[in-house]
Amino acid sequence: MEVRYASNSRDFATFTTERIREEFLVQNLFTSGKLSLVYSHYDRMIVGGAHPAGPLALGGGKELGTEYFLERREMGVINVGPAGSITVDGVEYDLNTNDCLYIGKGAKEVGFDSADPANPAKFYILSGPAHAECPTTLSTMEDANTLELGSPEECNERQLNQYIHAGGVQSCNLVMGMTVIKPGSVWNSMPCHTHDRRMEAYFYFNLPENAIMMHFMGEPGATRNIVMRNEEAVLSPPWSIHAGCGTMAYSFIWGMVGDNQEFTDMDVVDLSKIA
């Protein structure tokens, strides 16, 4: 597990392009037969991926200081690849593409597998600290709360699907969902916002090989960008905006941990303040 420490906005202003990528960009999430995990000190969120060519077990470790991974944590997993399964304390859950599994605090044994090892599933993982236990729950996109946002005039027409949230799959702290950008639109989360009460991570996928994402971050008056490609994630600190523009249509998974679960708890930034 890779560990990344937090940095403040004043230091961020001095970062080079290479340093920004080192601190915030998460690559190589899906390596066949492996679990890839990044432990961020922003609200202690873990971002990761499982790409099982055979059974993969999730363990504890020195980074967590616990006997097992979810001893003091909860987890959300969305399958962005072919069919697979997740076994939680002996109970097997089948996940097709875009299905989400919430796994509550206290689950001791978690394993990942693929329906076809030659065509492995791709499980995108988010995990954060938890102080209460919530039941492990499987959710499909059809189960999610769907919001239609944006407009063609603003080039940000999109469908937002809430999986783990206050009105859906229950969790202790974690909020998680998927947004699908509609063809002809390019922007996400614009007009942009910040929320000092919680950090966020974005995972971009369904982006064609020859396309790129321009992800924007930083304080509203001093923004920077990260060039991203398919199946890469980015960490967004509480002090930073988080918005992106793709050269082609795409999807992304967003997830948050922090002081509350209110999706609308955000400080919208007027576009006149962006620099």
C-alpha positions in Angstrom: 0.0 0.0 0.0 1.4 3.4 -1.0 1.1 6.2 1.6 0.6 9.8 0.7 0.7 12.7 3.2 -1.4 15.8 3.0 -0.2 19.2 1.9 -1.7 22.6 2.3 -2.8 25.1 -0.3 0.1 27.5 0.4 2.7 24.8 -0.4 0.6 23.6 -3.4 1.1 27.0 -5.1 4.9 26.2 -5.4 4.5 22.7 -6.9 5.8 21.8 -10.3 3.7 19.8 -12.7 5.6 16.7 -11.8 5.1 17.3 -8.0 1.3 17.8 -8.5 1.1 14.5 -10.3 3.1 12.7 -7.6 0.9 14.0 -4.8 -2.5 13.7 -6.3 -2.7 11.5 -9.4 -3.3 7.8 -8.8 -2.3 5.5 -11.7 -2.1 1.8 -12.5 -5.1 0.8 -10.4 -5.8 -2.4 -12.4 -2.8 -4.7 -12.6 -3.8 -8.3 -13.4 -3.8 -10.5 -10.3 -3.2 -7.6 -7.9 -4.7 -5.3 -5.4 -3.4 -1.7 -5.8 -4.1 0.7 -2.9 -3.1 4.3 -2.0 -3.6 5.5 1.5 -4.2 9.3 1.6 -3.8 11.3 4.8 -6.7 13.5 3.6 -9.4 12.2 5.9 -7.4 8.8 5.7 -9.2 7.7 2.6 -7.9 4.7 0.7 -8.3 4.6 -3.1 -7.6 1.4 -4.9 -8.4 -1.2 -7.5 -8.6 -5.0 -7.6 -8.1 -6.9 -10.9 -8.5 -10.5 -10.0 -7.2 -13.1 -12.4 -8.0 -15.5 -9.5 -9.1 -15.0 -5.9 -7.7 -12.0 -4.2 -7.9 -11.5 -0.4 -8.0 -8.1 1.3 -5.8 -8.0 4.4 -4.8 -5.6 7.1 -1.3 -4.3 7.5 1.1 -1.9 9.2 -0.4 1.1 7.5 -3.7 0.5 9.2 -2.4 -0.9 12.5 -5.4 -3.3 12.7 -5.8 -7.0 12.5 -8.0 -6.9 9.4 -8.7 -4.2 6.8 -12.3 -3.2 7.9 -11.8 -3.5 11.6 -12.2 0.3 11.9 -13.2 1.1 8.3 -16.0 0.8 5.7 -15.7 0.4 2.0 -17.5 1.0 -1.3 -16.7 -1.0 -4.4 -17.9 -0.4 -8.0 -17.2 -2.9 -10.8 -16.2 -1.0 -13.9 -15.2 -4.1 -15.8 -16.6 -7.6 -16.7 -18.6 -9.6 -14.2 -17.0 -10.6 -10.9 -17.8 -11.4 -7.3 -16.9 -10.2 -3.8 -17.1 -12.5 -0.9 -17.7 -10.9 2.5 -17.4 -13.2 5.6 -18.5 -16.2 3.5 -21.4 -14.5 1.6 -20.8 -14.1 -2.1 -22.1 -11.1 -4.0 -22.1 -11.1 -7.8 -21.3 -7.7 -9.4 -21.9 -6.9 -13.1 -20.6 -3.8 -14.8 -21.6 -0.6 -12.8 -22.8 -2.6 -9.7 -21.8 -1.2 -6.3 -21.2 -3.1 -3.1 -21.0 -1.3 0.3 -19.1 -3.3 2.9 -19.6 -2.2 6.5 -17.2 -1.9 9.4 -16.4 -5.2 11.1 -16.3 -7.4 8.0 -13.3 -9.7 8.6 -12.8 -11.6 5.4 -13.2 -9.8 2.0 -12.2 -11.5 -1.3 -12.4 -10.5 -4.9 -12.8 -12.8 -7.9 -13.7 -12.7 -11.6 -16.4 -14.7 -13.4 -13.9 -15.3 -16.2 -10.2 -15.1 -15.0 -9.1 -14.5 -18.6 -11.3 -11.4 -18.7 -11.0 -10.1 -15.1 -13.4 -7.8 -13.3 -12.2 -4.3 -12.4 -13.2 -3.3 -8.9 -12.7 0.3 -8.0 -12.3 0.7 -4.2 -12.9 3.6 -1.8 -12.5 3.2 2.0 -12.6 5.5 4.9 -12.7 5.4 8.7 -16.0 4.3 10.3 -17.2 4.5 13.9 -20.5 2.6 13.3 -21.5 -0.6 11.6 -23.8 -0.6 8.6 -25.0 -3.6 6.7 -23.2 -4.9 3.6 -25.5 -3.9 0.7 -25.4 -4.6 -3.1 -26.8 -1.8 -5.3 -27.2 -1.7 -9.1 -27.3 1.5 -11.2 -31.1 0.9 -11.5 -31.3 1.1 -7.6 -29.3 4.3 -7.5 -30.9 7.8 -7.1 -30.6 9.4 -10.5 -30.3 13.1 -11.2 -30.2 14.8 -14.6 -27.9 17.8 -14.4 -26.4 20.4 -16.7 -27.5 21.6 -20.1 -26.3 21.4 -23.8 -25.6 25.2 -23.7 -23.2 24.8 -20.8 -21.6 21.6 -22.4 -22.1 19.8 -19.1 -25.2 17.6 -19.6 -24.7 14.6 -17.3 -26.5 11.9 -15.4 -25.5 11.6 -11.7 -26.2 8.3 -10.0 -26.0 8.2 -6.1 -25.3 4.8 -4.7 -24.0 5.3 -1.1 -25.7 8.3 0.4 -28.1 9.4 3.1 -31.2 8.5 1.0 -29.8 5.3 -0.4 -27.3 2.6 0.7 -26.5 3.5 4.3 -23.0 4.1 5.5 -21.2 5.7 8.4 -19.2 8.4 6.6 -18.6 7.3 3.0 -20.6 8.8 0.1 -20.1 7.4 -3.4 -21.7 7.5 -6.8 -21.1 7.6 -10.6 -21.6 10.4 -13.1 -22.0 9.7 -16.9 -21.2 12.6 -19.2 -23.6 12.7 -22.2 -22.3 12.7 -25.8 -21.6 16.3 -26.9 -20.9 17.5 -23.4 -17.4 17.7 -21.9 -17.5 19.4 -18.5 -18.1 17.9 -15.0 -18.7 19.7 -11.7 -18.7 23.1 -13.5 -19.6 25.6 -12.1 -17.2 24.2 -9.5 -17.2 24.1 -5.7 -15.2 23.4 -2.6 -16.2 21.7 0.7 -13.9 22.2 3.6 -15.9 19.6 5.6 -14.7 16.6 3.5 -12.2 15.5 0.9 -13.1 13.8 -2.4 -11.6 11.5 -5.0 -12.5 11.2 -8.7 -11.9 8.1 -10.9 -12.2 8.7 -14.6 -13.1 5.8 -16.9 -14.9 4.9 -20.2 -12.5 7.4 -21.8 -11.3 6.4 -25.3 -7.6 5.6 -25.5 -6.8 8.6 -27.7 -8.7 11.0 -25.4 -7.5 13.0 -22.3 -9.0 14.6 -19.2 -8.0 18.0 -18.1 -8.7 17.9 -14.3 -8.7 21.2 -12.5 -7.8 21.7 -8.9 -6.4 24.2 -6.4 -7.9 27.2 -4.7 -10.5 29.0 -6.8 -8.2 32.0 -7.5 -5.1 30.0 -8.3 -6.1 26.8 -10.2 -3.8 24.2 -11.7 -4.5 21.2 -13.9 -3.6 17.6 -14.2 -3.7 15.8 -17.5 -5.3 12.4 -17.0 -6.2 9.4 -19.0 -8.6 6.4 -18.8 -8.9 4.6 -15.5 -6.9 7.0 -13.4 -7.9 8.6 -10.1 -7.2 12.0 -8.5 -7.3 13.1 -4.9 -9.0 16.4 -4.1 -8.1 18.1 -0.8 -10.9 20.0 1.1 -9.4 23.4 0.0 -9.4 22.5 -3.7 -12.0 22.8 -6.4 -12.5 19.6 -8.5 -13.7 19.8 -12.0 -12.8 18.3 -15.3 -13.1 18.6 -19.1 -12.6 15.7 -21.5 -11.8 15.7 -25.1 -14.5 13.0 -25.5 -17.5 11.8 -23.4 -16.6 9.8 -20.3 -17.8 8.6 -16.9 -16.4 9.1 -13.4 -16.9 7.8 -9.9 -16.8 10.3 -7.1 -16.5 9.5 -3.4 -16.2 11.6 -0.2 -15.4 11.1 3.4 -15.5 13.8 6.1 -17.8 15.5 8.6 -21.2 14.9 6.9 -23.0 13.1 4.2 -25.1 15.9 2.7 -24.5 15.9 -1.1 -25.6 19.5 -1.3 -23.1 20.7 1.3 -20.8 22.6 -1.1 -19.5 26.2 -1.5 -20.2 27.0 -5.1 -17.6 29.3 -6.7 -18.8 32.0 -9.0 -17.1 31.7 -12.4 -15.9 35.3 -12.1 -13.7 34.2 -9.1 -11.9 31.4 -11.1 -8.3 32.2 -12.1 
